[in-house]
């Protein structure tokens, strides 16, 4: 609030009017304000799917590969900020269509092929983070889309979170594959056992210790519209095993697996 209160009259402020604190934030604001709200007629969220978002802000249609309602607000506010700076609305929309989010954060693995699963890589490696990402995907998926999650837990870290991550996965995903993350100096199979202890029912749960094999299995077995979340490592390009870091990138493996699937391979 201090940021808004300190703005001079010659400046501009952009705010999300759907935020319950919006009116409070603007009480003492002297700046010219532009606002975004999907609850009135000036802005509309047209599409919110695992493949991206489409919205209209002040008459300008904007498309983005980013996923989730929170990103729709971010994109809409970015558009308004650029417009307040005097940029051309269509040029802003064109730039936002190409803008990528933070690497490994709700990052959709893009391919040129149709009829493939939607694969998303995210850094979520705590129970709360995993729950938040999965709930976001549940909110945007179609009724007939199944959600699969591939995840593990880091070694030499808080072991108490492992069963909690299992419960977060079980709450939202139809299929669950438990695998290695960065086992570090721990036995990866024992980490997986700790995670499995958190499930009440193992019917839709499979464990594959080798993370590469787990990702390949999830994609090879997935239906064309299925959503696969690969969680835990996100932007990381290594896997730490027994004190050594080896090159490992979830995104590379997922893309290779999708390409193989598009060619009819398993």
ZADO-1210 file (C-alpha; in nm, 4 decimals, padded with zeros to 6 digits):
<atoms>
<atom x="00.0000" y="00.0000" z="00.0000" code="UNK" pos="1"/>
<atom x="00.2876" y="00.2390" z="00.0676" code="UNK" pos="2"/>
<atom x="00.3925" y="00.1991" z="-00.2957" code="UNK" pos="3"/>
<atom x="00.0523" y="00.3152" z="-00.4206" code="UNK" pos="4"/>
<atom x="00.0249" y="00.5901" z="-00.1586" code="UNK" pos="5"/>
<atom x="00.3603" y="00.7344" z="-00.2618" code="UNK" pos="6"/>
<atom x="00.2855" y="00.7661" z="-00.6324" code="UNK" pos="7"/>
<atom x="00.2614" y="01.1265" z="-00.7622" code="UNK" pos="8"/>
<atom x="-00.0379" y="01.2510" z="-00.9622" code="UNK" pos="9"/>
<atom x="00.1705" y="01.2433" z="-01.2798" code="UNK" pos="10"/>
<atom x="00.2204" y="00.8660" z="-01.2584" code="UNK" pos="11"/>
<atom x="00.0002" y="00.5676" z="-01.3410" code="UNK" pos="12"/>
<atom x="-00.1040" y="00.2697" z="-01.1313" code="UNK" pos="13"/>
<atom x="-00.2441" y="-00.0637" z="-01.2517" code="UNK" pos="14"/>
<atom x="-00.4400" y="-00.2821" z="-01.0131" code="UNK" pos="15"/>
<atom x="-00.6380" y="-00.6043" z="-01.0129" code="UNK" pos="16"/>
<atom x="-00.9878" y="-00.4927" z="-00.9087" code="UNK" pos="17"/>
<atom x="-01.0884" y="-00.8525" z="-00.8389" code="UNK" pos="18"/>
<atom x="-00.8406" y="-00.8618" z="-00.5510" code="UNK" pos="19"/>
<atom x="-01.0297" y="-00.8172" z="-00.2209" code="UNK" pos="20"/>
<atom x="-00.7678" y="-00.5607" z="-00.1098" code="UNK" pos="21"/>
<atom x="-00.7930" y="-00.3472" z="-00.4249" code="UNK" pos="22"/>
<atom x="-01.0095" y="-00.0692" z="-00.2793" code="UNK" pos="23"/>
<atom x="-00.7919" y="-00.0477" z="00.0306" code="UNK" pos="24"/>
<atom x="-00.4780" y="-00.0233" z="-00.1825" code="UNK" pos="25"/>
<atom x="-00.6214" y="00.2702" z="-00.3791" code="UNK" pos="26"/>
<atom x="-00.7667" y="00.4705" z="-00.0890" code="UNK" pos="27"/>
<atom x="-00.4806" y="00.7228" z="-00.0758" code="UNK" pos="28"/>
<atom x="-00.3487" y="00.6743" z="-00.4289" code="UNK" pos="29"/>
<atom x="-00.3160" y="01.0025" z="-00.6231" code="UNK" pos="30"/>
<atom x="-00.1982" y="00.8469" z="-00.9492" code="UNK" pos="31"/>
<atom x="-00.4074" y="00.7853" z="-01.2569" code="UNK" pos="32"/>
<atom x="-00.5340" y="00.4283" z="-01.2245" code="UNK" pos="33"/>
<atom x="-00.6049" y="00.1548" z="-01.4754" code="UNK" pos="34"/>
<atom x="-00.7734" y="-00.1585" z="-01.3489" code="UNK" pos="35"/>
<atom x="-00.8323" y="-00.5145" z="-01.4585" code="UNK" pos="36"/>
<atom x="-01.1373" y="-00.7180" z="-01.3647" code="UNK" pos="37"/>
<atom x="-01.2819" y="-01.0300" z="-01.5188" code="UNK" pos="38"/>
<atom x="-01.6045" y="-00.9650" z="-01.3274" code="UNK" pos="39"/>
<atom x="-01.7148" y="-00.6643" z="-01.5324" code="UNK" pos="40"/>
<atom x="-01.7683" y="-00.5929" z="-01.9017" code="UNK" pos="41"/>
<atom x="-01.4313" y="-00.4343" z="-01.9809" code="UNK" pos="42"/>
<atom x="-01.2295" y="-00.7567" z="-01.9585" code="UNK" pos="43"/>
<atom x="-01.3105" y="-01.1198" z="-02.0325" code="UNK" pos="44"/>
<atom x="-01.1234" y="-01.4443" z="-01.9787" code="UNK" pos="45"/>
<atom x="-01.2263" y="-01.6335" z="-02.2925" code="UNK" pos="46"/>
<atom x="-01.0182" y="-01.9474" z="-02.2559" code="UNK" pos="47"/>
<atom x="-00.8306" y="-02.0978" z="-01.9651" code="UNK" pos="48"/>
<atom x="-00.6915" y="-02.4367" z="-02.0603" code="UNK" pos="49"/>
<atom x="-00.3790" y="-02.6451" z="-02.0012" code="UNK" pos="50"/>
<atom x="-00.2488" y="-02.5166" z="-02.3348" code="UNK" pos="51"/>
<atom x="-00.2811" y="-02.1480" z="-02.2529" code="UNK" pos="52"/>
<atom x="-00.5126" y="-01.8542" z="-02.1995" code="UNK" pos="53"/>
<atom x="-00.7117" y="-01.6148" z="-02.4161" code="UNK" pos="54"/>
<atom x="-00.8516" y="-01.2895" z="-02.2820" code="UNK" pos="55"/>
<atom x="-00.9891" y="-00.9531" z="-02.3905" code="UNK" pos="56"/>
<atom x="-00.8746" y="-00.6382" z="-02.2124" code="UNK" pos="57"/>
<atom x="-01.0217" y="-00.3014" z="-02.3139" code="UNK" pos="58"/>
<atom x="-01.1250" y="-00.4445" z="-02.6495" code="UNK" pos="59"/>
<atom x="-00.7887" y="-00.6040" z="-02.7296" code="UNK" pos="60"/>
<atom x="-00.7720" y="-00.9813" z="-02.7639" code="UNK" pos="61"/>
<atom x="-00.4629" y="-01.1340" z="-02.6053" code="UNK" pos="62"/>
<atom x="-00.3410" y="-01.4928" z="-02.6256" code="UNK" pos="63"/>
<atom x="-00.0668" y="-01.6456" z="-02.4141" code="UNK" pos="64"/>
<atom x="00.0877" y="-01.9913" z="-02.3687" code="UNK" pos="65"/>
<atom x="00.0901" y="-01.9362" z="-01.9915" code="UNK" pos="66"/>
<atom x="-00.1466" y="-02.1490" z="-01.7835" code="UNK" pos="67"/>
<atom x="-00.3871" y="-02.0626" z="-01.5044" code="UNK" pos="68"/>
<atom x="-00.6130" y="-01.7823" z="-01.3872" code="UNK" pos="69"/>
<atom x="-00.3302" y="-01.6177" z="-01.1944" code="UNK" pos="70"/>
<atom x="-00.1351" y="-01.5873" z="-01.5191" code="UNK" pos="71"/>
<atom x="-00.4394" y="-01.4397" z="-01.6928" code="UNK" pos="72"/>
<atom x="-00.4327" y="-01.1596" z="-01.4373" code="UNK" pos="73"/>
<atom x="-00.0567" y="-01.1192" z="-01.4810" code="UNK" pos="74"/>
<atom x="-00.0871" y="-01.0989" z="-01.8598" code="UNK" pos="75"/>
<atom x="-00.3797" y="-00.8567" z="-01.8417" code="UNK" pos="76"/>
<atom x="-00.1973" y="-00.6290" z="-01.6011" code="UNK" pos="77"/>
<atom x="00.1185" y="-00.6416" z="-01.8140" code="UNK" pos="78"/>
<atom x="-00.0908" y="-00.5305" z="-02.1117" code="UNK" pos="79"/>
<atom x="-00.2349" y="-00.2365" z="-01.9172" code="UNK" pos="80"/>
<atom x="00.1080" y="-00.1291" z="-01.7916" code="UNK" pos="81"/>
<atom x="00.2471" y="-00.1247" z="-02.1452" code="UNK" pos="82"/>
<atom x="-00.0589" y="00.0604" z="-02.2712" code="UNK" pos="83"/>
<atom x="-00.0160" y="00.3239" z="-01.9985" code="UNK" pos="84"/>
<atom x="00.3413" y="00.3660" z="-02.1229" code="UNK" pos="85"/>
<atom x="00.2042" y="00.4564" z="-02.4658" code="UNK" pos="86"/>
<atom x="00.2739" y="00.1362" z="-02.6570" code="UNK" pos="87"/>
<atom x="00.0493" y="00.0152" z="-02.9374" code="UNK" pos="88"/>
<atom x="-00.2137" y="-00.2337" z="-02.8082" code="UNK" pos="89"/>
<atom x="-00.1723" y="-00.4797" z="-03.0965" code="UNK" pos="90"/>
<atom x="00.2052" y="-00.4749" z="-03.0650" code="UNK" pos="91"/>
<atom x="00.1696" y="-00.5423" z="-02.6925" code="UNK" pos="92"/>
<atom x="-00.0610" y="-00.8371" z="-02.7631" code="UNK" pos="93"/>
<atom x="00.1803" y="-00.9754" z="-03.0236" code="UNK" pos="94"/>
<atom x="00.4671" y="-00.9590" z="-02.7741" code="UNK" pos="95"/>
<atom x="00.2640" y="-01.1214" z="-02.4955" code="UNK" pos="96"/>
<atom x="00.1725" y="-01.4088" z="-02.7271" code="UNK" pos="97"/>
<atom x="00.5428" y="-01.4923" z="-02.7574" code="UNK" pos="98"/>
<atom x="00.6335" y="-01.4257" z="-02.3941" code="UNK" pos="99"/>
<atom x="00.7410" y="-01.7266" z="-02.1940" code="UNK" pos="100"/>
<atom x="00.7048" y="-01.7648" z="-01.8204" code="UNK" pos="101"/>
<atom x="00.9843" y="-01.8433" z="-01.5793" code="UNK" pos="102"/>
<atom x="01.1737" y="-02.1553" z="-01.6820" code="UNK" pos="103"/>
<atom x="01.0412" y="-02.4658" z="-01.5123" code="UNK" pos="104"/>
<atom x="00.7416" y="-02.2912" z="-01.3585" code="UNK" pos="105"/>
<atom x="00.4190" y="-02.4248" z="-01.5081" code="UNK" pos="106"/>
<atom x="00.6168" y="-02.4649" z="-01.8291" code="UNK" pos="107"/>
<atom x="00.4289" y="-02.6426" z="-02.1060" code="UNK" pos="108"/>
<atom x="00.6485" y="-02.8579" z="-02.3289" code="UNK" pos="109"/>
<atom x="00.5714" y="-02.7297" z="-02.6771" code="UNK" pos="110"/>
<atom x="00.5721" y="-02.9551" z="-02.9827" code="UNK" pos="111"/>
<atom x="00.4583" y="-02.9206" z="-03.3440" code="UNK" pos="112"/>
<atom x="00.2454" y="-03.2344" z="-03.3197" code="UNK" pos="113"/>
<atom x="-00.1260" y="-03.2716" z="-03.2513" code="UNK" pos="114"/>
<atom x="-00.3051" y="-03.5387" z="-03.0482" code="UNK" pos="115"/>
<atom x="-00.0347" y="-03.5641" z="-02.7846" code="UNK" pos="116"/>
<atom x="-00.0612" y="-03.5366" z="-02.4071" code="UNK" pos="117"/>
<atom x="-00.0175" y="-03.1939" z="-02.2506" code="UNK" pos="118"/>
<atom x="00.3054" y="-03.2095" z="-02.0497" code="UNK" pos="119"/>
<atom x="00.3837" y="-02.9439" z="-01.7905" code="UNK" pos="120"/>
<atom x="00.7053" y="-02.9142" z="-01.5897" code="UNK" pos="121"/>
<atom x="00.7035" y="-02.7346" z="-01.2561" code="UNK" pos="122"/>
<atom x="00.9478" y="-02.6813" z="-00.9709" code="UNK" pos="123"/>
<atom x="00.6885" y="-02.7705" z="-00.7047" code="UNK" pos="124"/>
<atom x="00.8795" y="-02.9704" z="-00.4439" code="UNK" pos="125"/>
<atom x="00.6810" y="-02.9091" z="-00.1247" code="UNK" pos="126"/>
<atom x="00.3330" y="-03.0347" z="-00.0309" code="UNK" pos="127"/>
<atom x="00.1777" y="-02.6868" z="-00.0582" code="UNK" pos="128"/>
<atom x="00.3435" y="-02.6109" z="-00.3910" code="UNK" pos="129"/>
<atom x="00.2411" y="-02.9462" z="-00.5379" code="UNK" pos="130"/>
<atom x="-00.1148" y="-02.8978" z="-00.4163" code="UNK" pos="131"/>
<atom x="-00.1316" y="-02.5476" z="-00.5664" code="UNK" pos="132"/>
<atom x="-00.0065" y="-02.6569" z="-00.9076" code="UNK" pos="133"/>
<atom x="-00.2329" y="-02.9611" z="-00.9230" code="UNK" pos="134"/>
<atom x="-00.5389" y="-02.7624" z="-00.8150" code="UNK" pos="135"/>
<atom x="-00.4630" y="-02.5057" z="-01.0865" code="UNK" pos="136"/>
<atom x="-00.4540" y="-02.7811" z="-01.3491" code="UNK" pos="137"/>
<atom x="-00.7741" y="-02.9387" z="-01.2185" code="UNK" pos="138"/>
<atom x="-00.9437" y="-02.5996" z="-01.2525" code="UNK" pos="139"/>
<atom x="-00.8508" y="-02.5629" z="-01.6204" code="UNK" pos="140"/>
<atom x="-00.8790" y="-02.9194" z="-01.7484" code="UNK" pos="141"/>
<atom x="-01.1807" y="-03.0552" z="-01.9312" code="UNK" pos="142"/>
<atom x="-01.4059" y="-03.3077" z="-01.7605" code="UNK" pos="143"/>
<atom x="-01.2778" y="-03.5945" z="-01.9754" code="UNK" pos="144"/>
<atom x="-00.9102" y="-03.5086" z="-01.9299" code="UNK" pos="145"/>
<atom x="-00.7178" y="-03.7241" z="-01.6862" code="UNK" pos="146"/>
<atom x="-00.4387" y="-03.5767" z="-01.4768" code="UNK" pos="147"/>
<atom x="-00.1168" y="-03.7698" z="-01.4115" code="UNK" pos="148"/>
<atom x="00.1601" y="-03.6493" z="-01.1820" code="UNK" pos="149"/>
<atom x="00.5222" y="-03.7638" z="-01.1746" code="UNK" pos="150"/>
<atom x="00.7087" y="-03.6565" z="-00.8619" code="UNK" pos="151"/>
<atom x="00.9577" y="-03.7529" z="-00.5943" code="UNK" pos="152"/>
<atom x="01.1271" y="-03.5922" z="-00.2952" code="UNK" pos="153"/>
<atom x="01.4802" y="-03.4708" z="-00.2385" code="UNK" pos="154"/>
<atom x="01.7242" y="-03.6654" z="-00.0259" code="UNK" pos="155"/>
<atom x="01.8972" y="-03.5229" z="00.2820" code="UNK" pos="156"/>
<atom x="01.6053" y="-03.2860" z="00.3303" code="UNK" pos="157"/>
<atom x="01.2890" y="-03.2794" z="00.5419" code="UNK" pos="158"/>
<atom x="01.1659" y="-03.6386" z="00.5348" code="UNK" pos="159"/>
<atom x="00.8428" y="-03.5387" z="00.7048" code="UNK" pos="160"/>
<atom x="00.7102" y="-03.3779" z="00.3883" code="UNK" pos="161"/>
<atom x="00.7262" y="-03.6995" z="00.1863" code="UNK" pos="162"/>
<atom x="00.3940" y="-03.8558" z="00.2949" code="UNK" pos="163"/>
<atom x="00.2338" y="-03.5097" z="00.2790" code="UNK" pos="164"/>
<atom x="00.3300" y="-03.4819" z="-00.0867" code="UNK" pos="165"/>
<atom x="00.1666" y="-03.8189" z="-00.1456" code="UNK" pos="166"/>
<atom x="-00.1570" y="-03.6906" z="00.0050" code="UNK" pos="167"/>
<atom x="-00.1429" y="-03.3762" z="-00.2098" code="UNK" pos="168"/>
<atom x="-00.0992" y="-03.5874" z="-00.5230" code="UNK" pos="169"/>
<atom x="-00.3780" y="-03.8270" z="-00.4263" code="UNK" pos="170"/>
<atom x="-00.6222" y="-03.5407" z="-00.3740" code="UNK" pos="171"/>
<atom x="-00.6024" y="-03.4163" z="-00.7332" code="UNK" pos="172"/>
<atom x="-00.4449" y="-03.6679" z="-00.9735" code="UNK" pos="173"/>
<atom x="-00.6061" y="-03.9739" z="-01.1297" code="UNK" pos="174"/>
<atom x="-00.2703" y="-04.1426" z="-01.1887" code="UNK" pos="175"/>
<atom x="00.0461" y="-04.1030" z="-00.9831" code="UNK" pos="176"/>
<atom x="00.4024" y="-04.2075" z="-01.0598" code="UNK" pos="177"/>
<atom x="00.6461" y="-04.1776" z="-00.7706" code="UNK" pos="178"/>
<atom x="01.0110" y="-04.1528" z="-00.8689" code="UNK" pos="179"/>
<atom x="01.3472" y="-04.0062" z="-00.7688" code="UNK" pos="180"/>
<atom x="01.4136" y="-03.6341" z="-00.7382" code="UNK" pos="181"/>
<atom x="01.7641" y="-03.5444" z="-00.6176" code="UNK" pos="182"/>
<atom x="01.8364" y="-03.8379" z="-00.3843" code="UNK" pos="183"/>
<atom x="02.1747" y="-03.6914" z="-00.2896" code="UNK" pos="184"/>
<atom x="02.3315" y="-03.9342" z="-00.0385" code="UNK" pos="185"/>
<atom x="02.0089" y="-04.1208" z="00.0452" code="UNK" pos="186"/>
<atom x="01.8885" y="-04.4451" z="-00.1072" code="UNK" pos="187"/>
<atom x="01.6229" y="-04.3370" z="-00.3620" code="UNK" pos="188"/>
<atom x="01.4153" y="-04.6486" z="-00.3008" code="UNK" pos="189"/>
<atom x="01.3883" y="-04.5642" z="00.0691" code="UNK" pos="190"/>
<atom x="01.2761" y="-04.2107" z="-00.0168" code="UNK" pos="191"/>
<atom x="01.0076" y="-04.3571" z="-00.2407" code="UNK" pos="192"/>
<atom x="00.8986" y="-04.5885" z="00.0415" code="UNK" pos="193"/>
<atom x="00.8551" y="-04.2843" z="00.2672" code="UNK" pos="194"/>
<atom x="00.6355" y="-04.1228" z="00.0028" code="UNK" pos="195"/>
<atom x="00.4287" y="-04.4365" z="-00.0545" code="UNK" pos="196"/>
<atom x="00.3509" y="-04.4492" z="00.3174" code="UNK" pos="197"/>
<atom x="00.1394" y="-04.1375" z="00.2672" code="UNK" pos="198"/>
<atom x="-00.1109" y="-04.3031" z="00.0325" code="UNK" pos="199"/>
<atom x="-00.4247" y="-04.4643" z="00.1675" code="UNK" pos="200"/>
<atom x="-00.4774" y="-04.6495" z="-00.1611" code="UNK" pos="201"/>
<atom x="-00.2049" y="-04.7588" z="-00.4037" code="UNK" pos="202"/>
<atom x="-00.4373" y="-04.8732" z="-00.6830" code="UNK" pos="203"/>
<atom x="-00.3499" y="-04.5813" z="-00.9147" code="UNK" pos="204"/>
<atom x="00.0045" y="-04.5358" z="-00.7858" code="UNK" pos="205"/>
<atom x="00.3154" y="-04.6719" z="-00.9565" code="UNK" pos="206"/>
<atom x="00.6762" y="-04.6343" z="-00.8448" code="UNK" pos="207"/>
<atom x="00.9648" y="-04.6160" z="-01.0925" code="UNK" pos="208"/>
<atom x="01.2965" y="-04.5308" z="-00.9306" code="UNK" pos="209"/>
<atom x="01.4708" y="-04.4101" z="-01.2468" code="UNK" pos="210"/>
<atom x="01.3301" y="-04.0622" z="-01.3153" code="UNK" pos="211"/>
<atom x="01.3966" y="-04.0767" z="-01.6902" code="UNK" pos="212"/>
<atom x="01.2103" y="-04.4060" z="-01.7147" code="UNK" pos="213"/>
<atom x="00.9262" y="-04.2642" z="-01.5053" code="UNK" pos="214"/>
<atom x="00.8810" y="-03.9665" z="-01.7392" code="UNK" pos="215"/>
<atom x="00.9042" y="-04.1841" z="-02.0491" code="UNK" pos="216"/>
<atom x="00.6514" y="-04.4291" z="-01.9060" code="UNK" pos="217"/>
<atom x="00.4031" y="-04.1552" z="-01.8135" code="UNK" pos="218"/>
<atom x="00.4117" y="-04.0081" z="-02.1633" code="UNK" pos="219"/>
<atom x="00.4117" y="-04.3381" z="-02.3526" code="UNK" pos="220"/>
<atom x="00.1072" y="-04.4624" z="-02.1606" code="UNK" pos="221"/>
<atom x="-00.0884" y="-04.1351" z="-02.1749" code="UNK" pos="222"/>
<atom x="-00.3985" y="-04.0719" z="-02.3836" code="UNK" pos="223"/>
<atom x="-00.3925" y="-03.7904" z="-02.6375" code="UNK" pos="224"/>
<atom x="-00.5724" y="-03.5364" z="-02.4164" code="UNK" pos="225"/>
<atom x="-00.4149" y="-03.6395" z="-02.0886" code="UNK" pos="226"/>
<atom x="-00.2344" y="-03.3829" z="-01.8738" code="UNK" pos="227"/>
<atom x="00.0979" y="-03.4871" z="-01.7228" code="UNK" pos="228"/>
<atom x="00.2606" y="-03.2794" z="-01.4521" code="UNK" pos="229"/>
<atom x="00.6298" y="-03.3502" z="-01.3955" code="UNK" pos="230"/>
<atom x="00.6990" y="-03.1908" z="-01.0603" code="UNK" pos="231"/>
<atom x="00.9957" y="-03.1242" z="-00.8376" code="UNK" pos="232"/>
<atom x="01.2922" y="-03.0187" z="-01.0497" code="UNK" pos="233"/>
<atom x="01.1539" y="-02.7561" z="-01.2865" code="UNK" pos="234"/>
<atom x="01.4395" y="-02.5525" z="-01.4342" code="UNK" pos="235"/>
<atom x="01.7154" y="-02.7728" z="-01.2924" code="UNK" pos="236"/>
<atom x="01.9445" y="-02.9304" z="-01.5506" code="UNK" pos="237"/>
<atom x="02.1052" y="-03.1833" z="-01.3196" code="UNK" pos="238"/>
<atom x="02.0266" y="-03.4687" z="-01.0845" code="UNK" pos="239"/>
<atom x="02.2341" y="-03.5060" z="-00.7696" code="UNK" pos="240"/>
<atom x="02.3168" y="-03.8664" z="-00.6821" code="UNK" pos="241"/>
<atom x="02.5739" y="-03.9726" z="-00.4227" code="UNK" pos="242"/>
<atom x="02.7221" y="-03.6244" z="-00.4042" code="UNK" pos="243"/>
<atom x="02.7670" y="-03.5872" z="-00.7807" code="UNK" pos="244"/>
<atom x="02.5607" y="-03.3834" z="-01.0234" code="UNK" pos="245"/>
<atom x="02.4791" y="-03.5449" z="-01.3561" code="UNK" pos="246"/>
<atom x="02.3140" y="-03.3696" z="-01.6491" code="UNK" pos="247"/>
<atom x="01.9401" y="-03.4220" z="-01.6253" code="UNK" pos="248"/>
<atom x="01.6606" y="-03.2006" z="-01.7561" code="UNK" pos="249"/>
<atom x="01.2944" y="-03.2982" z="-01.7195" code="UNK" pos="250"/>
<atom x="01.2064" y="-03.0750" z="-02.0156" code="UNK" pos="251"/>
<atom x="01.4525" y="-03.2419" z="-02.2520" code="UNK" pos="252"/>
<atom x="01.3357" y="-03.5893" z="-02.1575" code="UNK" pos="253"/>
<atom x="00.9697" y="-03.4919" z="-02.1895" code="UNK" pos="254"/>
<atom x="01.0241" y="-03.3380" z="-02.5337" code="UNK" pos="255"/>
<atom x="01.2157" y="-03.6439" z="-02.6555" code="UNK" pos="256"/>
<atom x="00.9387" y="-03.8704" z="-02.5246" code="UNK" pos="257"/>
<atom x="00.6658" y="-03.6646" z="-02.6915" code="UNK" pos="258"/>
<atom x="00.8569" y="-03.6700" z="-03.0201" code="UNK" pos="259"/>
<atom x="00.8941" y="-04.0465" z="-02.9938" code="UNK" pos="260"/>
<atom x="00.5228" y="-04.0829" z="-02.9207" code="UNK" pos="261"/>
<atom x="00.4329" y="-03.8680" z="-03.2229" code="UNK" pos="262"/>
<atom x="00.6222" y="-04.1154" z="-03.4406" code="UNK" pos="263"/>
<atom x="00.4262" y="-04.4055" z="-03.3022" code="UNK" pos="264"/>
<atom x="00.6960" y="-04.5227" z="-03.0640" code="UNK" pos="265"/>
<atom x="00.6646" y="-04.6225" z="-02.6986" code="UNK" pos="266"/>
</atoms>
